[in-house]
């Protein structure tokens, strides 16, 4: 007897003949696989939108950054009383850069609030920030027009300013203001750029209203002394910022006579830990979604397996006749497996296609409507998820047909031919 293969015309005629004979039963069974794949891809796509929305809150901010600021001490130490607030200075920044390896960038900031900015007859109360040039990268700020302060501005204490976009609008109206001058507490600063946050959120509103000048210029022009409110530093590539954090805190405590065991004298906030916790959270959510989706798919697989068992039972005489005419167990197994994989793959592919189209359609609708949700952005079906789904389909079809195929291969030809 001719061996059945995947590319054998008779094989497919038999498969389609069986499907036509039992349209309703086959359709309902295939619906289980369709729904399993559909739900798996859909919930993963929506989960990706949720993850993208939360990750977007970080913007382009480096994930390996550390914020360090002075805090009130809780212990007396080396003759200093508790309850004092250490005063960080630019000297701290220089010492950290020179003594701690693996610091990739460091940017201090000193703020002066409620200062008067004036352009002609327009005045506004603003926050003036003295900064280093690295702050724009570490804080994920964005230059809308012109440029940010640079190293030459800092080293030469130039009287240049980068103004927040909202302040620019209030002071200059429709003009960009670049190249013009703004008076800050009666001193003229040339505007070189307009800046703001990557994303406008309630906690980034202050960036739109601030004016940034070189930190060294602030020291000279405003007589602040070389104070620093706080600084941001990033770790070198392939280095965990938590490793740098420990060294930074230890050195600052030594410089400012703070007890090593005092947990509050020098405060810090580690973005790496926050980002890692979010990654772990979404890792757990993704694993749960896969679990639920695969569970739903398994229910469909059971349905396919059951219908194939019924098919084997109904075709017992035919299978017995095939074996009596010389069909090998391998050919019998392949006949059942091909049919099982075909039903599973077609129904699963349709589920994969429809869910992908729906997820893509939701994304396109959000973009076209200009909708911007804080914790939901750009739902998508990941390529790895799609490949995983295809692998699942093949495995599902194989698993669904394996038990019925093995049962068919064990059919006794003599008993089968007697079967009524």
N, C-alpha and C positions, 0 to 999 in steps of 0.2 A: 504493500500500500504506500502511496506517495506521502512523504513526510510533510506535516504542516509547518509552515514558517510564517514569519511576520509579513513577508512580501508575497505570500501565496494568495492568489485571487480567491481560491476556494475557501481559505480561512476566513476572509472578510465576508464572503457570501453567507457563510454559516453564522458568523457573529451578527450580521444585520438581520438575517432571517430569524434568529432567536429574539432579537430586540423587537422586531416588528410583531412577533407572535405575542409578546408580553409587554406591550407599550406602557401601560399604566404601571405595572409592577416595576419595570426598569426605570421609568421616569421618577417614581416616588423614591426609589432607592438612590438614584443618582442625586436627587434633591438633598439628601443628607450630606453627601460629600461636597456638593455645591455650597451649601449653607456653612459647612465647617470651614472651608477655605475662605469664603466671603467674609465671615465674621473675624477670622484670624487676621487677614490682611487689613480689613477695615479698622479694627480696634488698634492694630499696630500703627496704621497711618495716622489715626487720631492721636494716639500716644506720642507719635513723633511731633505732631503739631503742638502738643502740650509741652514737650521737652524743648522744642525750638523756642517757644515763647518764654520759658523760664531762663534758658541759656541766653536769650537775647538781652535779658536784664543786665548781663555782664558786658554787653556791647563788645567793643574791640579791646577792652581793658585786659591787660596781661593777667593770666590766671595764677601767676606765681609772684604776686605782690604782697607786700607787708606794709601796713600803716602803723606808725609808731608815734606816740604822743605822751606828754608828761601827765602824771596823775598824782593825786594826793597820797602821800605815804601813810602807812598805818603802823609803822614801828619806828622807835628812835634808833639811831645808829651813828656810831663814831662821833658822839657829841651833838648830833643834830636831832631835834625833836621830831615827833611824829606829826602828821597833819600838814606838812609843808608840801608845796608843789615845786618840783625841780624846774629850773629854767634852762631849756635847751637852747643852744646857740649854733651858729654856723660852724664853730670849731668842732662841735660834735660830728657834724656831717663830714668834715675833712678827715677827722680821725677814723671814722667808720670806713670811709673809702680807702684809706691808706693801710688799715690794719686788719680788715676782714676780707678774706678771699671770697670769691664767688658772688660778690655783689655786682649785678649787671648794670643797674642804673639807680640813682638816688636823687630825689627831688624834694627839697624843703618848701614850706609855704608859711608866710606870715601875713595875716589879714588885718586891715584897718577898716572898721565899720563906720557907717554913717558919715562918710567924707563927701564933700561937695565937689561935684564935677560940673563944669560950666563950658558951654559953647555959645559965644555971643550972648544973647539974652535968655538962653535956656539953661536951667540948672536942675540937677538931680542929686539926691543922696545915694551914694553907691558904696559897695565894698571894694576896696583896693587890695589886690593881692600881690605880694612880692614872691616871685617864684624863680626856679631854675628852668632851663629849657626842656628838661626831660619830663616835666609834669604833664605836658599834653599827651605824651605816649602812655605814661603810667596810669593816668586818670581817664584815658580814652576820651579826651576832648577832641573837638573837630574845628579846623580852621575853615570858616565859610568863605572868606575872601582875604587876600593879602597873605600874611605870614604870622607865625608865632614869634615870641622872643627867642633869640639864639645865643650861642655861647659868646659871641663878640659883644652883644648887648650887655650880657652879665659882666664880662671881664672889664669892659670899658665904662660900666655904669651909665649907659646911655639913657636919655630921657625919652623912651619910646613906650607906647602902650598898645595893648591888644584889648579891644573892648567887646563885651558881650553883645549879642545881636539886638536884644531888647533895649539895652542902654543906647546903642548906636541909633536905633529908630527914634528914641526919645530926644536925643541930643542933635542928631543930624537930619532927621526926617527922611526924605527920599534919597538923600546922598549917602554914599558908602562911608564917607568920612576918612578914607585912607589918604594919607598925605597931609591931612589937615591937623589942627592942634586942638587938644582938649585941656582945659585948665583944671588941675587937681589941687585943691586947697591953695589956689593962686599961683601954681607952678605949671608951666606949659609943657605938655608931652605930645610928641608927634604920633599920630595913630598909624600903625603899620599893619594891622590886621583886625578881622572880625572873627569871633569864635563863639562856640556854644557846645552843648552836649551832643553826643551821637543820637541820643533819644531824649525827647523832652518828657520828663516825668516830674511828679511833685518834688522829688528829692534832687532834681537837677535844675530846677527853676533858677536857683541862685547863680548858676554859671552864666545864664543869659543876661544877668544884671551886673556882673562883676567887671572890673577893669584890672588887667594884669600888667605889671611892670617888672623889670628885672629886680631880683631881691637886693642886689648890691645898690641899685638906685634908690630903693626904698630906705635902706640904711642911711644913705647920705642925705636924701631929700627930706625925710620925715624924722630923722633923729631918733629912730627906734632902738638903737643899739643893735647888735647882731643877734637878735632873738629869732627863734623859730617856733611857730605854733605846733607844727607836726611835720613829719616827712613821710614820703612813700619810697620804698626801695623794692627792687625786683632781683630775683636770683638769676644766676647765669643759667643758660640752657642745660638741661639734664640734671639740674641741682634742685632739690626740694627747698622751697622758701622757708619751711619749718626748720631746716638745718641752719639757715642764715639767721632766722629769728632768735634762736637761742643764743647765738654769739653776740648779736646786736644788743639784746636786752642785758646780757651779762656785762658787756663793756660799758653801756650807759649807766648801769647801776654802780659800777666801780667809779666812774667819773663823777657821779652826782651823790656819792656817799649814801646809797640806799641799801638796806639790808638785803642780802641775796634771797632770803626766804620771803620778802615782802612781795606779794602778788600784785600790788597796785601802784607801786612807785613809778613804774614805766608801763604805760598801757600799750597794747598792740592788738591789731586785728589782722588775721591771716586769711586772705582770700582763697588760698589753696585749700584750707580745711573746709570752707564754705562750699567751694566748687566741688570738692571731693564728696562731701555729704550729699549734694544734689545728684552727682553722678551715681552714687550708691543707691539713692532713692529711686531714680529712674531705671537703674539696673534691676532693682527688685520689681518695679512696676512692669517692665518689659518681660521679665521672667514669668510673672503672674499672667500677663496677657497671652504669652506663648502657651502656658499651661492650660488656660481656659480654651484657647483656640484649638490646640491639639486634642483636648478632651472632646470638644464638639466634633472635630474631624474623625476621631476614633469611633464616635457613635455612628457616623456615616459609613465608616469602614466595616463596622459590624453588620450594617444593613446590606452592604454589597456582598459580604461574605455569606450572609444568610441566603440571599437570592441565588448566589452561585451554588450553594449546597442544594437548593431546590432544583436548579438547572441540572445538576449532576444526577439527582434522583430521577428527574423526568427523562433524562437521556441515558438511563442505565443500559437499556437494550442496545441503543446505538453504540455506546462505548464498548459494550461486550462484543458487538459485531466487529468493531474496529480492531479490537485486540485479537479476535479470532482470525482476522484477515492479515494479521502480522504487525499491527500498530504497536510501537514500543511505548513503555511507560512515559518516556521523555516526551513523545509526541502528544500523548494524552494530557500530560501536565501543561505543556506549552499551549495547547488548545484552550484550556480553561484559564490559564494565566493571561493570555493575550486578551481574551474577552473581558476579564476582570480589570486589567490595566487600562483597556480602552474606555470602559464605562467610567472608571474613576478619573482618568486623565481628562476626558472631555468635559465632564461635569465640574471637575476641579478647575480646569482652565477657564471655563465660563465664569466661575465664582471669582477667580483671580482677576480676570479681565474686568468684570463689572465693579468689583471693589476698588480696583485701581482707578477706573474711570470716575467713580463717585468721589474718591479722595481727591483726585486731580480737579474734578469739577468744583468741589468745595473750595479748594485753594484758589482756583481761577475766579470764583464768585467773590471771595474775600478781596482779591486784588482789584477786580473791576469796580467793586463798591467802595473801595478805599477803607474797608473795615480794618481796624487795628486794635486787637484785644491784647491786654497786658500780658496774659499768661497763655496765649494761644497764637501760634504764628506758623504759616507755611506747612500745613499737613502734607505729608509725602510718604510714598512707598519706597523704602530703601531698596537699592539694588540687591543687597545681601538678603533682604527679606524675600524679594521676588525669587532669587535663586533657591533659597531655602524652601519656599513654597513648591517650586517645581520638583525639587528632590523629594519633598513630602508626598507629592502626588504619585510619583513613581513607586515610592516605598509603600504608600497606602494601597495602590493597586496590587502590588506584589503580595502584601500581607493579606489583603482581602481574598485573593484567589488561591493562596497557598494551601490552606486546609481543604477546600473543595477539590483542588487539583490533585492533592495527594490521595484523597478518598477515591477520586475517579481512577487514579493509577492502580489502586488496589482492587478494582472491580474484577471479579472472577468471570471470565467469558461464558463458561457453561451455565452458571447460575444467572447471569445477566440475560442470556438468551431464553431462559425459562421464565423470566420475570414478565408479568402481565401488567 
